[in-house]
Amino acid sequence: MQPLPAADRRLTAQRWLDKRLTAMENGDRDAMVDLVDLQAVVTWIRSRTTTGDFTQYGPDAVAAFTAHISRRADRRRPEQHLFTDPLIVAPVVTRAIALVRAATPAAILPLLAPLLGEAGHVAVNARLRPQAMTVSLTRWRTLSPRLRQRLLNAIDPGWHR
């Protein structure tokens, strides 16, 4: 494995995550909210990720994700296909942090659209079944009101709660 360049998005995401964890340890409630939102968004992205989502992170990341999908498709015991390989976790968390931090509809929509099946991309699961995420307040109930509002406003600027 090769070291990442200092400007790599994965390292930027790691620095943000480190700061939020430190802030949370120091009692910052906003940091806790960000981390809970991050957990939900990571789950969305992880379950809708395809091999193509890893190409920009290099052949090692693509190979790691391909191996992960192969293990899932083989239906081995869960502990044998946990989503823990840093080569696949880092890109997923990087995408999730970008969505959690995005503040404007112009920044949010390109990050959210692939999860919703927009822009010609509908993610598939390990069995190659379409798995676009539906927009519903029930599904998004675990998000903070602040993030939920930003996402809904990005999808429909006329949305008001």
Secondary structure, DSSP 4 states (H G I P E B T S, - for coil): -PPPPTT-HHHHHHHHHHHHHHHHHTT-HHHHHHHHHHHHHHHHHHHH--GGGGGGG-HHHHHHHHHHHHHHHTT--GGGS-S--HHHHHHHHHHHHHHHH--SHHHHHHHHHHHHT-TT---B-TT--B-PPP--TTTTTTS-HHHHHHHHHHH-TT---
